[in-house]
Structures are given as structure tokens and as C-alpha cells.
Amino acid sequence: MFFMLLSLIYALRPFILMHKKMTIDELINFVVIICTDLLIYKFWGGGALAFVLIAGAISIGAHPAAIHVIAEHH
């Protein structure tokens, strides 16, 4: 659990330290992701949404270096 938290902090570090303005593409991506999550919740319930979120977290991995691609190359 500690390593998952460390990975999350490592992923958010570039957004906190080197803040950049959100582009229209990123805004559209955010809206599409939120709408997709809401549709999953509406049609299949909270369990399905939890599965998607947990599977995403597990696919990243628990090692802090696994998040390197997102944190450094975003």
C-alpha cells in the first residue's frame, strides 16, 4: 500500500512542481474519462467502476519507478 501511495505522489509531482496550463485536448480527455466512468457506474454499478480503477492501479504496478513514464514523459 505504501508503494502505491509513493507511486501516486511521484505521478503528481510534475503537475505540482512544474504547473502547466491545461490544453483543450486535455480538457476533452478529462471530460470523456469522467463521462465514461459515469456510464460504467450507471449501467453496471459501483463494483464495475471499482474493478476498472483497481485494475488500472494494479496495471501500473506497486514499484515507484513504474510510474516513471507518466511522471516524466507526460
C-alpha positions as CSV (number, residue, x, y, z in Angstrom):
1,M,0.0,0.0,0.0
2,F,2.9,2.4,0.8
3,F,4.4,1.8,-2.6
4,M,1.1,2.6,-4.3
5,L,0.9,5.9,-2.4
6,L,4.5,6.7,-3.3
7,S,3.7,6.0,-7.0
8,L,0.8,8.4,-6.8
9,I,2.9,11.1,-5.3
10,Y,5.6,10.5,-7.9
11,A,3.0,10.8,-10.7
12,L,1.5,14.0,-9.4
13,R,4.9,15.7,-8.7
14,P,5.3,17.2,-12.2
15,F,1.8,18.7,-12.0
16,I,2.7,20.4,-8.7
17,L,6.2,21.5,-9.3
18,M,6.0,22.4,-13.0
19,H,2.5,23.5,-13.4
20,K,1.3,24.0,-16.9
21,K,-2.0,25.2,-18.3
22,M,-4.5,22.7,-19.3
23,T,-4.9,22.4,-23.1
24,I,-8.2,21.9,-24.9
25,D,-7.2,18.3,-25.7
26,E,-6.5,17.5,-22.1
27,L,-9.8,19.0,-21.1
28,I,-11.7,16.9,-23.7
29,N,-9.8,13.8,-22.5
30,F,-10.8,14.6,-18.8
31,V,-14.5,15.1,-19.8
32,V,-14.5,11.8,-21.8
33,I,-13.0,9.9,-18.9
34,I,-15.5,11.3,-16.4
35,C,-18.4,10.5,-18.7
36,T,-17.2,7.0,-19.3
37,D,-16.8,6.4,-15.6
38,L,-20.4,7.7,-15.0
39,L,-21.8,5.4,-17.7
40,I,-20.0,2.4,-16.2
41,Y,-21.4,3.3,-12.8
42,K,-24.9,3.9,-14.2
43,F,-25.1,0.6,-16.2
44,W,-23.0,-1.8,-14.2
45,G,-22.8,-0.2,-10.7
46,G,-20.1,0.6,-8.2
47,G,-18.4,-2.8,-8.4
48,A,-17.7,-2.5,-12.0
49,L,-16.2,1.0,-11.6
50,A,-14.1,-0.2,-8.7
51,F,-12.9,-3.0,-10.8
52,V,-11.8,-0.6,-13.6
53,L,-10.0,1.7,-11.0
54,I,-8.3,-1.2,-9.2
55,A,-7.3,-2.9,-12.5
56,G,-5.8,0.4,-13.6
57,A,-3.8,0.7,-10.4
58,I,-2.6,-2.8,-10.5
59,S,-1.5,-2.5,-14.1
60,I,0.8,0.4,-13.2
61,G,2.5,-1.7,-10.5
62,A,3.5,-1.1,-6.9
63,H,7.1,0.0,-7.6
64,P,7.6,3.7,-7.6
65,A,9.7,3.6,-10.8
66,A,6.8,2.0,-12.7
67,I,5.0,5.4,-12.8
68,H,8.1,7.0,-14.4
69,V,6.7,7.0,-17.9
70,I,3.7,9.0,-16.8
71,A,5.5,11.3,-14.5
72,E,8.5,12.2,-16.7
73,H,7.2,11.8,-20.2
74,H,3.7,13.3,-19.9
